[in-house]
């Protein structure tokens, strides 16, 4: 039997990006996807792993030129962190 969760609203902030997440019925549908473009997906991956975040996918290089990691929340929503290597400038 699953424990009943009390609906809540969360706010996540990193740098200049804000994400508001709600578990109230009617606010959205489970299984959604959010995409954040980041400068260094491997650095972010190491940070998330160190904090105990379960990584669902990645880091993985995609054929279209990005490197990506995916995290899923308990409702099955996917948060994707994507580094665009196709346009990256190498020093």
N, C-alpha and C positions, 0 to 999 in steps of 0.2 A: 504494500500500500504506500502510495506517495504522500508525503506530508503536504498539507495545504500551505501554500505560500501567500503571504500578505502582499498585495500589489504595492509597488513602489516606483519611484522615479529616481534615476541616478544621473549624475553629470560627470563625465570624464573629460579631463583637460590635459593636453600635452602641447607645449609650445603655444602656437596660436590656433590650434584645432580644438573645437568643442564638440562633444557628442552627448546627446541627451537620450537616455534609454528608459523606456517605460514598460512595466509589466501589467498595466491596467487593461482590462478587457476592452476591446474596441479601438485601442490606440494603434494597432497594426496587426500584421499577421506573422506568425512564427515562420522561420525559414528565410528571413530577409538577408540581404547582403549589404555591407558597408565597405567601401574601398578608401584607403588612405594611401597617398603617395608619400614615400619616405626617401631620404637621401642614402641611407645605408641599412638595408634590410638585415644583413648579417649581424651588425652591431645591435640592432633592435631585437633580433632573435636571441642573442646571448643575454641581453638584459631581461627579456621576458622569461627565459628558462631559469635564470638566476632567481627570479621572483616567484618561481613555482607555477607559472602559467603553462597549461597544457597546450602544446602546439598541435593543431589538427593536421596541417600539411606544410611541408617545406623545412627549410628554404629550398626552393626549386627554381631552376632556370627554365623559362618558358620559351618556346620556339619563336614567339613574337617579340623577344628582346627584353622581357622583364624578369626580375627575380622576385619571388613572392613567398610569403608565409600566411597561413590562414589559422585563425583561432575561432572556435565555436563556443558560444555561451550555452547555458543549460537549456535554453529554449530552441536550440538548433540554428540560431542566427550566426552567420559567418562574418567575421571581421577580417578583412584582407589588407595586408600591408605590402605595398608594391613599390619596387625600385625600378625605374625605367632605365635600363642599361643601353637601350638603342640610341638614346640621345645624350648619354653621359659623356663628359669630356674627360679624357685621361691627361693627367699632368705630364 
